[in-house]
């Protein structure tokens, strides 16, 4: 009987090829939905983040399970609560603002203002050490060092938009379909500068077809 063809895992952060007969528990490493805010990209599951989109996609998955062909349902960010407007000042406050003695800080029998006490001591400024200021510094995953591999050893292409498994003996100048980039995130739109395609949803962005061909590269330069 002929074996079933390989399928591509749809979990975010995996994108590996698998078969139903060879899909044990723990074979898939993946992430939950991403969060984009003020130029920062963060995984909601492990809180790892990066400003660079290509480095962000290279952060290893923090969850394990089985490969699947079902696309994940992305979580929507919580809406930002609107600020509560402050109440307008009452008639008494308006009268104090109009009174010249109240404005200067002197006692006023009409409005009950008290003399303002000037603080001659300057505010104390706490010194912050470099170690304390860097406690919330964003974590950036560095690109892995290049290694020597055999021509028959399976590798995963790191070019943006590809992610396919390949062998060096089969690699050639048109083997890879990829985006030369960079990725663009602006005003809630996501897209690629190379092909000038922009969408609103992250899952739509992940399905934009590559616009360039070239060599597979397991260790691309970011």
Secondary structure by P-SEA (a helix, b strand, c coil): cccccbbbbcccccccccccccccccccccccbbbbccccccccccccccccaaaaaaccccbbbbbbcbbbbbbbccccccccccccccaaaaaaaaccccccccccccccccbbbbbcccbbbbbbcccccccccbbbbccccbbbbcccbbbbbcccccbbbbbccccccccccccccccccccccccccccccccccaaaaaaccccbbbbbbccccc
